[in-house]
Structure formats: structure tokens, C-alpha cells
């Protein structure tokens, strides 16, 4: 059965790619399904699975958006054999710009 050991790339909060490290994933992307839920919501199937390194590293093209510490639960299915569920979160937020508002005297 497939086994998830870590998530090497966390998705950004706006949603995006995730890279999953583990074993027994195989080398045929069409035989692999990645499923996830956010904060206990409904299961969603990853739209596109990619092979990063055969058997050990796979990617999901787009985990949906969430907020900072949202709990993402995911599992991998390979030829109808499921991994155990693995919990992760989104990337921490980053500040990209700070604007100082104008002050009005009075």
C-alpha cells in the first residue's frame, strides 16, 4: 500500500501545488489518486497528479484555498490501495508590503 512520510512543499493559502514524499506510489500517474479535505470538509480529488520521482515523490497540481493553519487531511490511493491519512497545513502567511496611511493635521 502507498505510504506518506512527509509533505515537502506546502500549498500557499490561495491554493496551489503540493509535493508528497513517501513510498509505493508507483510510476504511472493515471493509477494514482490524491484526495484531500480542508478542516473536515468534503473529500476533493486532486485534478492532476504528477510523478516527481517514481515510487517516492508525487505532486498534486492544486490543493484548494484555505487559511493559515487550516487542517488539510490527505491520502493517496494507488490501484485501489489507500495510504493512511496524513495531516498538514498551508504555508505560513508572509507580509509582502506595508503602507503607511497619510496623516491629516488638525
N, CA, C and O atoms as a GROMACS GRO file, in nm:
protein
  424
    1UNK      N    1   0.084  -0.119   0.000
    1UNK     CA    2   0.000   0.000   0.000
    1UNK      C    3   0.088   0.124   0.000
    1UNK      O    4   0.200   0.121   0.052
    2UNK      N    5   0.039   0.234  -0.057
    2UNK     CA    6   0.117   0.357  -0.055
    2UNK      C    7   0.132   0.409   0.088
    2UNK      O    8   0.048   0.382   0.175
    3UNK      N    9   0.239   0.485   0.112
    3UNK     CA   10   0.267   0.537   0.244
    3UNK      C   11   0.318   0.680   0.232
    3UNK      O   12   0.414   0.705   0.158
    4UNK      N   13   0.256   0.774   0.302
    4UNK     CA   14   0.300   0.914   0.302
    4UNK      C   15   0.391   0.934   0.423
    4UNK      O   16   0.353   0.901   0.535
    5UNK      N   17   0.511   0.990   0.400
    5UNK     CA   18   0.601   1.018   0.511
    5UNK      C   19   0.615   1.168   0.539
    5UNK      O   20   0.641   1.207   0.653
    6UNK      N   21   0.597   1.252   0.437
    6UNK     CA   22   0.605   1.396   0.460
    6UNK      C   23   0.548   1.472   0.342
    6UNK      O   24   0.525   1.417   0.234
    7UNK      N   25   0.525   1.599   0.365
    7UNK     CA   26   0.486   1.691   0.259
    7UNK      C   27   0.605   1.784   0.242
    7UNK      O   28   0.638   1.859   0.333
    8UNK      N   29   0.670   1.780   0.126
    8UNK     CA   30   0.792   1.859   0.108
    8UNK      C   31   0.764   2.000   0.057
    8UNK      O   32   0.850   2.087   0.070
    9UNK      N   33   0.649   2.023   0.000
    9UNK     CA   34   0.609   2.156  -0.043
    9UNK      C   35   0.467   2.179   0.004
    9UNK      O   36   0.375   2.112  -0.042
   10UNK      N   37   0.447   2.274   0.096
   10UNK     CA   38   0.313   2.307   0.145
   10UNK      C   39   0.244   2.400   0.045
   10UNK      O   40   0.310   2.483  -0.017
   11UNK      N   41   0.112   2.388   0.031
   11UNK     CA   42   0.044   2.478  -0.062
   11UNK      C   43   0.031   2.617  -0.001
   11UNK      O   44   0.021   2.631   0.121
   12UNK      N   45   0.032   2.721  -0.086
   12UNK     CA   46   0.006   2.857  -0.037
   12UNK      C   47  -0.142   2.869   0.001
   12UNK      O   48  -0.225   2.790  -0.045
   13UNK      N   49  -0.176   2.968   0.083
   13UNK     CA   50  -0.315   2.982   0.129
   13UNK      C   51  -0.413   3.008   0.015
   13UNK      O   52  -0.531   2.977   0.028
   14UNK      N   53  -0.367   3.063  -0.097
   14UNK     CA   54  -0.457   3.084  -0.210
   14UNK      C   55  -0.479   2.955  -0.290
   14UNK      O   56  -0.551   2.955  -0.389
   15UNK      N   57  -0.417   2.846  -0.245
   15UNK     CA   58  -0.428   2.718  -0.315
   15UNK      C   59  -0.311   2.702  -0.410
   15UNK      O   60  -0.256   2.800  -0.460
   16UNK      N   61  -0.273   2.578  -0.433
   16UNK     CA   62  -0.163   2.554  -0.524
   16UNK      C   63  -0.106   2.415  -0.508
   16UNK      O   64  -0.166   2.328  -0.445
   17UNK      N   65   0.010   2.396  -0.565
   17UNK     CA   66   0.071   2.264  -0.572
   17UNK      C   67   0.124   2.217  -0.437
   17UNK      O   68   0.162   2.297  -0.351
   18UNK      N   69   0.126   2.085  -0.421
   18UNK     CA   70   0.183   2.021  -0.304
   18UNK      C   71   0.263   1.901  -0.352
   18UNK      O   72   0.222   1.831  -0.444
   19UNK      N   73   0.379   1.876  -0.288
   19UNK     CA   74   0.462   1.761  -0.321
   19UNK      C   75   0.460   1.666  -0.202
   19UNK      O   76   0.486   1.707  -0.088
   20UNK      N   77   0.430   1.540  -0.229
   20UNK     CA   78   0.414   1.438  -0.125
   20UNK      C   79   0.528   1.338  -0.136
   20UNK      O   80   0.556   1.287  -0.244
   21UNK      N   81   0.594   1.312  -0.024
   21UNK     CA   82   0.704   1.217  -0.019
   21UNK      C   83   0.655   1.092   0.053
   21UNK      O   84   0.580   1.101   0.150
   22UNK      N   85   0.700   0.975   0.006
   22UNK     CA   86   0.658   0.851   0.069
   22UNK      C   87   0.714   0.731  -0.004
   22UNK      O   88   0.826   0.735  -0.056
   23UNK      N   89   0.636   0.625  -0.009
   23UNK     CA   90   0.680   0.503  -0.076
   23UNK      C   91   0.561   0.432  -0.139
   23UNK      O   92   0.446   0.457  -0.105
   24UNK      N   93   0.593   0.345  -0.232
   24UNK     CA   94   0.495   0.260  -0.301
   24UNK      C   95   0.391   0.339  -0.382
   24UNK      O   96   0.275   0.298  -0.393
   25UNK      N   97   0.434   0.452  -0.439
   25UNK     CA   98   0.343   0.530  -0.522
   25UNK      C   99   0.338   0.480  -0.666
   25UNK      O  100   0.243   0.508  -0.738
   26UNK      N  101   0.440   0.407  -0.708
   26UNK     CA  102   0.445   0.359  -0.845
   26UNK      C  103   0.499   0.467  -0.938
   26UNK      O  104   0.550   0.570  -0.894
   27UNK      N  105   0.486   0.441  -1.067
   27UNK     CA  106   0.541   0.534  -1.166
   27UNK      C  107   0.440   0.571  -1.274
   27UNK      O  108   0.477   0.630  -1.376
   28UNK      N  109   0.313   0.536  -1.254
   28UNK     CA  110   0.209   0.565  -1.353
   28UNK      C  111   0.109   0.661  -1.291
   28UNK      O  112   0.026   0.621  -1.208
   29UNK      N  113   0.116   0.787  -1.331
   29UNK     CA  114   0.032   0.891  -1.270
   29UNK      C  115  -0.117   0.857  -1.279
   29UNK      O  116  -0.192   0.888  -1.187
   30UNK      N  117  -0.160   0.796  -1.389
   30UNK     CA  118  -0.302   0.767  -1.405
   30UNK      C  119  -0.353   0.662  -1.306
   30UNK      O  120  -0.475   0.649  -1.287
   31UNK      N  121  -0.263   0.587  -1.242
   31UNK     CA  122  -0.304   0.487  -1.142
   31UNK      C  123  -0.310   0.546  -1.001
   31UNK      O  124  -0.348   0.477  -0.906
   32UNK      N  125  -0.272   0.674  -0.988
   32UNK     CA  126  -0.263   0.738  -0.856
   32UNK      C  127  -0.372   0.844  -0.841
   32UNK      O  128  -0.394   0.924  -0.932
   33UNK      N  129  -0.439   0.842  -0.727
   33UNK     CA  130  -0.534   0.948  -0.692
   33UNK      C  131  -0.489   1.009  -0.560
   33UNK      O  132  -0.450   0.938  -0.468
   34UNK      N  133  -0.495   1.140  -0.552
   34UNK     CA  134  -0.467   1.211  -0.428
   34UNK      C  135  -0.598   1.277  -0.385
   34UNK      O  136  -0.658   1.353  -0.461
   35UNK      N  137  -0.640   1.248  -0.263
   35UNK     CA  138  -0.764   1.303  -0.210
   35UNK      C  139  -0.731   1.390  -0.089
   35UNK      O  140  -0.641   1.358  -0.012
   36UNK      N  141  -0.806   1.500  -0.072
   36UNK     CA  142  -0.783   1.585   0.044
   36UNK      C  143  -0.914   1.647   0.092
   36UNK      O  144  -1.010   1.658   0.016
   37UNK      N  145  -0.914   1.687   0.218
   37UNK     CA  146  -1.023   1.766   0.273
   37UNK      C  147  -0.961   1.878   0.357
   37UNK      O  148  -0.851   1.862   0.411
   38UNK      N  149  -1.031   1.989   0.367
   38UNK     CA  150  -0.983   2.105   0.441
   38UNK      C  151  -1.076   2.128   0.559
   38UNK      O  152  -1.197   2.145   0.541
   39UNK      N  153  -1.019   2.127   0.679
   39UNK     CA  154  -1.096   2.148   0.802
   39UNK      C  155  -1.215   2.054   0.814
   39UNK      O  156  -1.323   2.094   0.858
   40UNK      N  157  -1.197   1.929   0.774
   40UNK     CA  158  -1.303   1.829   0.788
   40UNK      C  159  -1.413   1.838   0.684
   40UNK      O  160  -1.516   1.773   0.698
   41UNK      N  161  -1.392   1.918   0.580
   41UNK     CA  162  -1.493   1.931   0.475
   41UNK      C  163  -1.497   1.808   0.386
   41UNK      O  164  -1.437   1.705   0.417
   42UNK      N  165  -1.569   1.820   0.276
   42UNK     CA  166  -1.585   1.706   0.186
   42UNK      C  167  -1.453   1.672   0.116
   42UNK      O  168  -1.366   1.757   0.099
   43UNK      N  169  -1.441   1.545   0.078
   43UNK     CA  170  -1.321   1.499   0.007
   43UNK      C  171  -1.318   1.557  -0.134
   43UNK      O  172  -1.420   1.561  -0.204
   44UNK      N  173  -1.202   1.601  -0.175
   44UNK     CA  174  -1.181   1.655  -0.309
   44UNK      C  175  -1.067   1.579  -0.373
   44UNK      O  176  -0.964   1.554  -0.309
   45UNK      N  177  -1.084   1.541  -0.498
   45UNK     CA  178  -0.978   1.471  -0.570
   45UNK      C  179  -0.887   1.572  -0.638
   45UNK      O  180  -0.934   1.667  -0.701
   46UNK      N  181  -0.758   1.552  -0.626
   46UNK     CA  182  -0.661   1.638  -0.692
   46UNK      C  183  -0.683   1.631  -0.843
   46UNK      O  184  -0.694   1.522  -0.898
   47UNK      N  185  -0.690   1.748  -0.910
   47UNK     CA  186  -0.718   1.745  -1.054
   47UNK      C  187  -0.608   1.682  -1.140
   47UNK      O  188  -0.638   1.616  -1.239
   48UNK      N  189  -0.482   1.702  -1.102
   48UNK     CA  190  -0.371   1.646  -1.180
   48UNK      C  191  -0.263   1.595  -1.087
   48UNK      O  192  -0.211   1.669  -1.003
   49UNK      N  193  -0.228   1.466  -1.101
   49UNK     CA  194  -0.121   1.404  -1.023
   49UNK      C  195   0.002   1.397  -1.111
   49UNK      O  196  -0.006   1.360  -1.228
   50UNK      N  197   0.116   1.432  -1.054
   50UNK     CA  198   0.242   1.424  -1.128
   50UNK      C  199   0.341   1.334  -1.057
   50UNK      O  200   0.339   1.322  -0.935
   51UNK      N  201   0.426   1.270  -1.134
   51UNK     CA  202   0.534   1.188  -1.079
   51UNK      C  203   0.659   1.275  -1.072
   51UNK      O  204   0.710   1.319  -1.175
   52UNK      N  205   0.709   1.302  -0.952
   52UNK     CA  206   0.831   1.379  -0.934
   52UNK      C  207   0.950   1.283  -0.938
   52UNK      O  208   1.045   1.304  -1.013
   53UNK      N  209   0.946   1.178  -0.857
   53UNK     CA  210   1.043   1.068  -0.859
   53UNK      C  211   0.963   0.939  -0.843
   53UNK      O  212   0.890   0.924  -0.746
   54UNK      N  213   0.976   0.848  -0.937
   54UNK     CA  214   0.897   0.724  -0.936
   54UNK      C  215   0.902   0.658  -0.799
   54UNK      O  216   1.008   0.645  -0.738
   55UNK      N  217   0.787   0.616  -0.752
   55UNK     CA  218   0.765   0.544  -0.627
   55UNK      C  219   0.775   0.628  -0.500
   55UNK      O  220   0.715   0.591  -0.399
   56UNK      N  221   0.848   0.741  -0.501
   56UNK     CA  222   0.873   0.811  -0.375
   56UNK      C  223   0.822   0.954  -0.367
   56UNK      O  224   0.801   1.003  -0.256
   57UNK      N  225   0.802   1.023  -0.477
   57UNK     CA  226   0.761   1.164  -0.474
   57UNK      C  227   0.656   1.190  -0.581
   57UNK      O  228   0.679   1.166  -0.700
   58UNK      N  229   0.540   1.242  -0.537
   58UNK     CA  230   0.433   1.275  -0.631
   58UNK      C  231   0.384   1.416  -0.600
   58UNK      O  232   0.410   1.470  -0.492
   59UNK      N  233   0.313   1.474  -0.694
   59UNK     CA  234   0.261   1.608  -0.673
   59UNK      C  235   0.113   1.616  -0.707
   59UNK      O  236   0.062   1.541  -0.790
   60UNK      N  237   0.048   1.708  -0.639
   60UNK     CA  238  -0.091   1.743  -0.669
   60UNK      C  239  -0.086   1.884  -0.724
   60UNK      O  240  -0.029   1.973  -0.662
   61UNK      N  241  -0.145   1.905  -0.840
   61UNK     CA  242  -0.135   2.034  -0.909
   61UNK      C  243  -0.205   2.147  -0.835
   61UNK      O  244  -0.164   2.262  -0.847
   62UNK      N  245  -0.311   2.117  -0.760
   62UNK     CA  246  -0.385   2.226  -0.698
   62UNK      C  247  -0.468   2.180  -0.579
   62UNK      O  248  -0.574   2.119  -0.595
   63UNK      N  249  -0.418   2.208  -0.459
   63UNK     CA  250  -0.499   2.193  -0.338
   63UNK      C  251  -0.573   2.325  -0.324
   63UNK      O  252  -0.512   2.431  -0.337
   64UNK      N  253  -0.702   2.320  -0.297
   64UNK     CA  254  -0.784   2.441  -0.290
   64UNK      C  255  -0.739   2.539  -0.184
   64UNK      O  256  -0.658   2.504  -0.098
   65UNK      N  257  -0.791   2.661  -0.188
   65UNK     CA  258  -0.750   2.766  -0.094
   65UNK      C  259  -0.801   2.741   0.048
   65UNK      O  260  -0.898   2.669   0.069
   66UNK      N  261  -0.732   2.802   0.143
   66UNK     CA  262  -0.769   2.793   0.283
   66UNK      C  263  -0.702   2.905   0.359
   66UNK      O  264  -0.653   3.001   0.299
   67UNK      N  265  -0.700   2.894   0.489
   67UNK     CA  266  -0.637   2.997   0.571
   67UNK      C  267  -0.524   2.935   0.651
   67UNK      O  268  -0.530   2.817   0.687
   68UNK      N  269  -0.421   3.014   0.679
   68UNK     CA  270  -0.301   2.977   0.753
   68UNK      C  271  -0.291   2.839   0.810
   68UNK      O  272  -0.228   2.751   0.751
   69UNK      N  273  -0.352   2.817   0.925
   69UNK     CA  274  -0.336   2.688   0.992
   69UNK      C  275  -0.451   2.593   0.964
   69UNK      O  276  -0.478   2.504   1.045
   70UNK      N  277  -0.519   2.609   0.853
   70UNK     CA  278  -0.624   2.514   0.816
   70UNK      C  279  -0.567   2.373   0.819
   70UNK      O  280  -0.453   2.350   0.779
   71UNK      N  281  -0.647   2.281   0.866
   71UNK     CA  282  -0.606   2.142   0.874
   71UNK      C  283  -0.638   2.074   0.742
   71UNK      O  284  -0.754   2.056   0.706
   72UNK      N  285  -0.534   2.035   0.669
   72UNK     CA  286  -0.550   1.963   0.544
   72UNK      C  287  -0.525   1.815   0.573
   72UNK      O  288  -0.416   1.778   0.619
   73UNK      N  289  -0.622   1.732   0.546
   73UNK     CA  290  -0.608   1.587   0.559
   73UNK      C  291  -0.601   1.530   0.419
   73UNK      O  292  -0.688   1.559   0.336
   74UNK      N  293  -0.500   1.450   0.391
   74UNK     CA  294  -0.492   1.392   0.258
   74UNK      C  295  -0.449   1.246   0.263
   74UNK      O  296  -0.387   1.201   0.359
   75UNK      N  297  -0.485   1.175   0.158
   75UNK     CA  298  -0.439   1.037   0.143
   75UNK      C  299  -0.419   1.008  -0.005
   75UNK      O  300  -0.473   1.076  -0.092
   76UNK      N  301  -0.340   0.904  -0.030
   76UNK     CA  302  -0.307   0.864  -0.166
   76UNK      C  303  -0.367   0.726  -0.191
   76UNK      O  304  -0.362   0.638  -0.105
   77UNK      N  305  -0.424   0.709  -0.308
   77UNK     CA  306  -0.478   0.580  -0.350
   77UNK      C  307  -0.404   0.537  -0.476
   77UNK      O  308  -0.398   0.611  -0.575
   78UNK      N  309  -0.347   0.416  -0.472
   78UNK     CA  310  -0.277   0.360  -0.588
   78UNK      C  311  -0.341   0.226  -0.620
   78UNK      O  312  -0.336   0.133  -0.540
   79UNK      N  313  -0.402   0.216  -0.737
   79UNK     CA  314  -0.468   0.093  -0.779
   79UNK      C  315  -0.559   0.038  -0.669
   79UNK      O  316  -0.554  -0.080  -0.635
   80UNK      N  317  -0.643   0.127  -0.614
   80UNK     CA  318  -0.742   0.094  -0.511
   80UNK      C  319  -0.682   0.053  -0.376
   80UNK      O  320  -0.753  -0.005  -0.294
   81UNK      N  321  -0.556   0.082  -0.352
   81UNK     CA  322  -0.496   0.064  -0.219
   81UNK      C  323  -0.471   0.202  -0.162
   81UNK      O  324  -0.407   0.286  -0.225
   82UNK      N  325  -0.523   0.228  -0.041
   82UNK     CA  326  -0.514   0.361   0.019
   82UNK      C  327  -0.405   0.370   0.124
   82UNK      O  328  -0.380   0.275   0.198
   83UNK      N  329  -0.340   0.486   0.128
   83UNK     CA  330  -0.247   0.516   0.237
   83UNK      C  331  -0.330   0.554   0.360
   83UNK      O  332  -0.451   0.573   0.351
   84UNK      N  333  -0.264   0.565   0.473
   84UNK     CA  334  -0.330   0.624   0.589
   84UNK      C  335  -0.341   0.774   0.564
   84UNK      O  336  -0.271   0.828   0.479
   85UNK      N  337  -0.427   0.840   0.637
   85UNK     CA  338  -0.446   0.984   0.622
   85UNK      C  339  -0.329   1.058   0.682
   85UNK      O  340  -0.279   1.021   0.788
   86UNK      N  341  -0.285   1.164   0.615
   86UNK     CA  342  -0.172   1.246   0.660
   86UNK      C  343  -0.223   1.388   0.679
   86UNK      O  344  -0.292   1.442   0.592
   87UNK      N  345  -0.189   1.449   0.792
   87UNK     CA  346  -0.234   1.586   0.822
   87UNK      C  347  -0.122   1.686   0.795
   87UNK      O  348  -0.006   1.661   0.828
   88UNK      N  349  -0.158   1.797   0.735
   88UNK     CA  350  -0.062   1.905   0.710
   88UNK      C  351  -0.137   2.038   0.712
   88UNK      O  352  -0.255   2.041   0.748
   89UNK      N  353  -0.071   2.146   0.676
   89UNK     CA  354  -0.134   2.278   0.673
   89UNK      C  355  -0.080   2.356   0.554
   89UNK      O  356   0.000   2.306   0.475
   90UNK      N  357  -0.126   2.480   0.543
   90UNK     CA  358  -0.079   2.568   0.437
   90UNK      C  359   0.053   2.634   0.478
   90UNK      O  360   0.094   2.625   0.594
   91UNK      N  361   0.118   2.698   0.382
   91UNK     CA  362   0.237   2.777   0.412
   91UNK      C  363   0.199   2.888   0.509
   91UNK      O  364   0.086   2.938   0.506
   92UNK      N  365   0.292   2.928   0.597
   92UNK     CA  366   0.261   3.042   0.684
   92UNK      C  367   0.244   3.168   0.601
   92UNK      O  368   0.304   3.180   0.493
   93UNK      N  369   0.165   3.262   0.650
   93UNK     CA  370   0.146   3.386   0.573
   93UNK      C  371   0.275   3.467   0.568
   93UNK      O  372   0.361   3.457   0.656
   94UNK      N  373   0.287   3.548   0.464
   94UNK     CA  374   0.402   3.637   0.452
   94UNK      C  375   0.352   3.779   0.426
   94UNK      O  376   0.249   3.799   0.362
   95UNK      N  377   0.425   3.875   0.477
   95UNK     CA  378   0.392   4.015   0.452
   95UNK      C  379   0.476   4.059   0.334
   95UNK      O  380   0.599   4.047   0.336
   96UNK      N  381   0.411   4.110   0.231
   96UNK     CA  382   0.482   4.150   0.111
   96UNK      C  383   0.494   4.299   0.096
   96UNK      O  384   0.579   4.347   0.021
   97UNK      N  385   0.410   4.375   0.168
   97UNK     CA  386   0.416   4.520   0.155
   97UNK      C  387   0.349   4.583   0.277
   97UNK      O  388   0.253   4.527   0.331
   98UNK      N  389   0.399   4.697   0.318
   98UNK     CA  390   0.338   4.773   0.427
   98UNK      C  391   0.323   4.916   0.378
   98UNK      O  392   0.418   4.977   0.329
   99UNK      N  393   0.203   4.967   0.391
   99UNK     CA  394   0.177   5.107   0.352
   99UNK      C  395   0.142   5.187   0.476
   99UNK      O  396   0.064   5.142   0.560
  100UNK      N  397   0.200   5.304   0.487
  100UNK     CA  398   0.169   5.393   0.599
  100UNK      C  399   0.066   5.492   0.550
  100UNK      O  400   0.092   5.567   0.455
  101UNK      N  401  -0.051   5.494   0.613
  101UNK     CA  402  -0.154   5.586   0.566
  101UNK      C  403  -0.114   5.731   0.594
  101UNK      O  404  -0.041   5.759   0.689
  102UNK      N  405  -0.161   5.821   0.510
  102UNK     CA  406  -0.130   5.963   0.534
  102UNK      C  407  -0.197   6.012   0.661
  102UNK      O  408  -0.304   5.964   0.699
  103UNK      N  409  -0.135   6.104   0.725
  103UNK     CA  410  -0.196   6.163   0.845
  103UNK      C  411  -0.243   6.303   0.810
  103UNK      O  412  -0.178   6.375   0.734
  104UNK      N  413  -0.354   6.340   0.866
  104UNK     CA  414  -0.409   6.473   0.843
  104UNK      C  415  -0.394   6.554   0.971
  104UNK      O  416  -0.436   6.509   1.078
  105UNK      N  417  -0.334   6.670   0.961
  105UNK     CA  418  -0.319   6.756   1.079
  105UNK      C  419  -0.452   6.818   1.117
  105UNK      O  420  -0.545   6.822   1.037
  106UNK      N  421  -0.460   6.866   1.240
  106UNK     CA  422  -0.586   6.927   1.273
  106UNK      C  423  -0.588   7.003   1.398
  106UNK      O  424  -0.692   7.058   1.435
   0.00000   0.00000   0.00000
